Amino acid sequence: MSNALSGPTSDLGTELKKGAQAYFSNLNKHGGINGRSVEIISLDDGYEPKNTVINTKNLINEEVLALFSYVGTPTSYAIMPIIAKSKIPYLMPFTGADFLRTPTNANIFNLRASYYQEIEAQIDYLITVQKYKEIALVIQADEFGLAAQRAVNKILGDKKITTVITTRYRRNSNDIKTALTQLAAYPLDAVIFVGTYQPFINLINLAQQEGLDVLFTSLSFIGSHNLLNQIPRSSRVALSEVMPAPKECHWQLCQQFITDMEKAGYTELNRIQLEGYLNAFVFSQVAEQCKNRLSRQCLLKQFELFNYQDNTLNISFNRENHQGMQQVYFSFSKALKSQY
């Protein structure tokens, strides 16, 4: 695992790791996978692609079985040549980027819904539910932002709508004032934001100060568990999610997640931890099928055969589709909840 354990995106890497580690710790106490324990080798890349490349080369040199639960689109994009050359399994990264899904790659398996599916749900909400048409886009200036921009333009284009303005800001920075100034020059109903947690909070707070009254949406990469408690009560924010709220979830796995996290000493539970936990569960279920020898080849073969049903949870892979889940959920700020 190489992901952000420090820097402005560290909450994502840290919480994802907590969930995965809680599952593996309980699994190891009960005999592991066919008698073998699972060990996470966790390296920090600070959400900087150059660090991800170095970490990935080091992990491959250590002959790890697979790369697991990486965080980020630009970081994933940077290591694509390494994955292609090494043929190492790249399993369930925390990103919905299209290049990890299309065309299907024999070595890459995603669990979460794609950014395209998240943005499609956001745009449907803005246009169908809120009846909005004047929509702007703020993106992180890298492959993450570009992937989302492609999706937004395609989905809006199919509806004969174009963005009023698209503006950018630099990754791992909080310099969002320029973007806000550009947004304020146009009559807007809504702003779709693609980036990380801290710049998004800054944008919402600055908009409040400047009297820019728009509805903001963003992707699951934000981490709603912190954001919704740190914005003005009157701010209207809708966040697409790829996991349900753990304590509102009806999966049996959610109950197991809550129990294991509490045993591990965690009382504040969130969707990112649940995603890490689910990543670990799926890996373990798949790896268990390789009873004779757990090799990379066997692991990849068994991923394509994996199907799992748990109430409303459906995880299914096949040769043509390496994305296990399709569901998209929403989190709403207090101001939006009060409308319903």
C-alpha positions, 0 to 999 in steps of 0.5 A, a space after each residue: 500500500 502506498 497512499 497519503 498518510 501525511 499532507 492535506 489528503 492524509 485523512 483518506 489514506 489513514 482512514 482507508 488503512 484503519 478499515 483494512 487493518 481492522 479486517 486483516 487483524 481479525 482475520 489473522 486472529 482466526 487463522 488468516 488465509 488458508 493458514 497464512 497471515 496477511 501483512 500490509 506494508 504501508 508507505 506514505 506518498 503524501 499524494 504526490 505521484 513522484 513519491 508513489 513511483 518510488 514507493 511502488 518500485 520499492 514494494 515490487 522489489 520486496 516481491 509483494 503479492 499485490 498493490 492494494 488500496 492506493 489513494 488517488 488518480 494522479 498517483 495511480 496514473 503515474 504508476 501505470 507504466 510500472 503496472 504494465 511492465 511488472 504485471 503486478 495486481 493493482 487492487 481496489 484503489 481509492 479512485 474512480 478514474 476512467 483509465 483504470 476501467 476502460 479498456 479492461 486491464 487484466 491486472 487491475 480490479 476496482 471495487 468502488 463505483 466510477 467517477 463517471 457514475 458519481 458525476 452522472 448521479 450529481 448532474 441528474 440531481 442538479 438538473 432533474 431534482 433541483 432544475 438547475 442549468 447554470 453549472 460551473 466546474 472547478 477542477 484540480 489541475 492534474 489527471 484527476 481533474 481532467 478525468 472528471 472534466 471529460 465525464 462532466 462534459 460528456 454527460 452535460 453534452 448529452 443533455 445539450 448543456 455546457 458548463 458556464 465556466 471551468 476553472 482550475 487550482 493546483 494540487 496539494 494547495 489551498 489557493 482557491 481564491 482565483 477560482 472563486 473570483 472567476 466563478 463570481 463573474 457569472 450567474 450560477 446555480 451550482 458548482 461541481 468541485 473536483 479535488 481534495 478536502 481542504 480546498 473545497 472547504 476554503 471554496 465554500 467558506 470564501 463563497 459564503 463570505 463573498 455572498 456567492 449563493 450556489 449549491 456545491 457538489 463533489 465526489 466521494 474523494 472529499 471525505 464527507 465525515 469531516 467536511 459536513 461538520 466544518 462548513 457554514 450551516 447555510 451552505 448547500 452541499 451534496 456529496 456523491 458517495 460510493 459507500 453507505 453510512 456505516 450505521 445506516 447500512 443494512 449489510 451484514 458486513 456493516 455489522 461485522 465492520 462496526 464490531 471489528 472497528 470497535 474491537 480495534 478501539 475506533 468509535 468514530 466510524 465513516 465511509 472511508 474506513 468501511 471502504 478499506 474494510 470492504 477492500 480487505 474482505 474482497 481480497 481475502 475472499 478471493 485469495 482464499 480460493 487459491 488453496 494450493 498456491 497463492 500466486 499473482 496469476 491465481 489471484 487475478 483468475 479468481 477475481 474474475 470469478 468472484 460474486 458476492 451478495 449481502 442484502 443490497 450489497 452486490 459485488 460482481 467481477 467478470 472477464 469484461 468488467 473489473 469493477 465490482 460495485 456500481 452503487 452511488 449514494 449521497 450525503 447532504 449538508 444540513 441546509 439541503 436536508 432541511 429542504 426535504 
